[in-house]
Amino acid sequence: MSDLQLRRRILGIDLGRARIGVAVSDELGMLAHPVETIPATADAARRIAEIVREKDAERVIVGLPRHMNGSVGTGATEALAFAKKLQALLPCEVLTWDERLTTTAANRALRESGRKTRDSRGVVDQVAAQMILQSYLDSLPATGIPGGS
């Protein structure tokens, strides 16, 4: 019998002005996988709530785009407001996670894989969400709770 313990999933969100990338963890809480790209419209939070229910997510991680010096700018302020809006809609915990340079890294990874940037607009948001979520998952101890053991 395996010592691996199944967990409820965690959703990762890369908030953009035009599109929102969504990723989800596997049931072991080890790997993040791209899910979809949602248009950044008034209905986006409702679609994320549907995905939370579909995936039985226990937590949502919203990327927080801080400046390189760690300060909070317009993008981070918008992400904090969106996280607050999501928290009001969802039965699960909503957290923010530092996402400096994830979109840049996602674009680079797609270019290196041979994809053209203009052909990858929707995919880059999912990859950025995957990178945000993977960073969060990698920070978790075996319990799946930040700071737990």
C-alpha positions as CSV (number, residue, x, y, z in Angstrom):
1,M,0.0,0.0,0.0
2,S,1.3,3.5,-0.9
3,D,2.1,6.2,1.7
4,L,0.9,8.8,-0.7
5,Q,-2.2,10.7,0.5
6,L,-4.8,12.1,-1.8
7,R,-5.9,15.7,-1.1
8,R,-8.5,18.0,-2.4
9,R,-7.1,20.1,-5.2
10,I,-5.8,23.7,-5.2
11,L,-6.5,26.2,-8.0
12,G,-4.0,28.7,-9.2
13,I,-5.0,32.0,-10.9
14,D,-2.9,34.3,-13.1
15,L,-5.0,37.5,-13.3
16,G,-4.6,39.6,-16.4
17,R,-6.4,42.6,-17.8
18,A,-7.6,40.7,-20.9
19,R,-7.4,37.0,-19.8
20,I,-7.2,34.9,-16.6
21,G,-5.1,31.7,-16.6
22,V,-6.3,28.8,-14.4
23,A,-4.3,25.8,-13.2
24,V,-5.1,23.0,-10.8
25,S,-3.0,20.7,-8.7
26,D,-3.1,16.9,-9.0
27,E,-4.8,14.9,-6.2
28,L,-1.4,14.4,-4.5
29,G,-0.8,18.1,-4.3
30,M,2.5,17.8,-6.0
31,L,2.1,19.0,-9.6
32,A,0.2,21.9,-11.2
33,H,-1.5,21.5,-14.5
34,P,-3.0,24.1,-16.9
35,V,-6.9,24.1,-17.0
36,E,-8.2,26.9,-19.1
37,T,-8.0,30.6,-20.0
38,I,-11.0,32.8,-19.1
39,P,-11.8,36.2,-20.6
40,A,-11.3,38.9,-17.9
41,T,-14.9,40.0,-17.9
42,A,-17.5,40.5,-15.1
43,D,-18.4,36.8,-15.3
44,A,-14.8,35.6,-14.7
45,A,-15.2,35.2,-10.9
46,R,-18.4,33.1,-11.5
47,R,-16.5,30.8,-13.9
48,I,-13.7,30.4,-11.4
49,A,-16.3,29.4,-8.8
50,E,-17.7,26.8,-11.2
51,I,-14.2,25.4,-11.7
52,V,-13.7,25.3,-7.9
53,R,-16.8,23.2,-7.6
54,E,-15.9,21.0,-10.6
55,K,-12.4,20.3,-9.3
56,D,-13.5,20.1,-5.6
57,A,-10.8,22.7,-4.7
58,E,-10.0,23.4,-1.1
59,R,-8.0,26.5,-1.8
60,V,-7.5,29.1,-4.5
61,I,-4.1,30.8,-5.0
62,V,-4.2,34.2,-6.8
63,G,-0.9,35.5,-8.2
64,L,0.2,38.8,-6.6
65,P,2.3,40.7,-9.1
66,R,4.6,42.7,-6.8
67,H,7.3,45.1,-8.2
68,M,10.8,43.7,-8.1
69,N,11.5,45.7,-4.9
70,G,8.5,43.9,-3.3
71,S,6.2,46.9,-3.3
72,V,2.5,46.7,-4.3
73,G,1.5,48.5,-7.5
74,T,-1.6,48.7,-9.6
75,G,-1.6,45.1,-10.7
76,A,-1.2,43.8,-7.2
77,T,-3.9,46.1,-5.9
78,E,-6.2,44.7,-8.6
79,A,-5.2,41.1,-7.7
80,L,-6.0,41.8,-4.0
81,A,-9.4,43.2,-4.9
82,F,-10.1,40.2,-7.2
83,A,-9.0,37.8,-4.4
84,K,-11.4,39.5,-2.0
85,K,-14.2,39.2,-4.6
86,L,-13.5,35.5,-5.0
87,Q,-13.4,34.9,-1.3
88,A,-17.0,36.3,-1.0
89,L,-18.2,33.8,-3.7
90,L,-16.3,30.7,-2.6
91,P,-16.6,28.3,0.3
92,C,-12.9,27.7,0.3
93,E,-9.8,29.7,1.3
94,V,-8.4,32.3,-1.1
95,L,-4.7,33.3,-0.8
96,T,-2.4,35.5,-2.7
97,W,1.1,34.3,-3.8
98,D,4.1,36.3,-5.1
99,E,4.2,35.9,-8.8
100,R,7.0,38.2,-9.9
101,L,8.1,37.4,-13.5
102,T,5.9,34.3,-14.0
103,T,4.4,35.7,-17.2
104,T,7.9,36.5,-18.5
105,A,9.0,32.9,-17.6
106,A,5.9,31.4,-19.2
107,N,6.6,33.3,-22.4
108,R,10.2,32.2,-22.4
109,A,9.2,28.5,-21.7
110,L,6.7,28.6,-24.6
111,R,9.3,30.2,-27.0
112,E,11.9,27.6,-26.0
113,S,9.3,24.8,-26.7
114,G,9.0,26.2,-30.3
115,R,5.6,28.0,-29.9
116,K,5.3,31.5,-31.3
117,T,4.3,34.2,-28.8
118,R,1.3,35.5,-30.9
119,D,0.0,31.9,-31.2
120,S,0.3,31.3,-27.5
121,R,-1.6,34.2,-26.0
122,G,-4.3,32.0,-24.3
123,V,-1.8,29.3,-23.4
124,V,0.7,31.7,-21.7
125,D,-1.9,32.7,-19.1
126,Q,-2.5,29.0,-18.2
127,V,1.3,28.4,-18.0
128,A,1.7,31.4,-15.8
129,A,-1.1,30.1,-13.5
130,Q,0.7,26.7,-13.5
131,M,4.0,28.4,-12.5
132,I,2.3,30.4,-9.7
133,L,0.6,27.2,-8.4
134,Q,3.7,25.1,-8.7
135,S,5.7,27.6,-6.7
136,Y,3.0,27.5,-4.0
137,L,2.9,23.7,-4.0
138,D,6.7,23.5,-3.8
139,S,6.6,25.7,-0.6
140,L,4.2,23.3,1.2
141,P,5.4,20.7,3.7
142,A,4.1,17.2,3.6
143,T,0.9,18.3,5.4
144,G,-0.1,20.6,2.6
145,I,-0.5,23.4,5.0
146,P,2.0,26.3,4.8
147,G,4.1,26.2,7.9
148,G,2.7,22.8,8.9
149,S,4.8,19.6,9.4
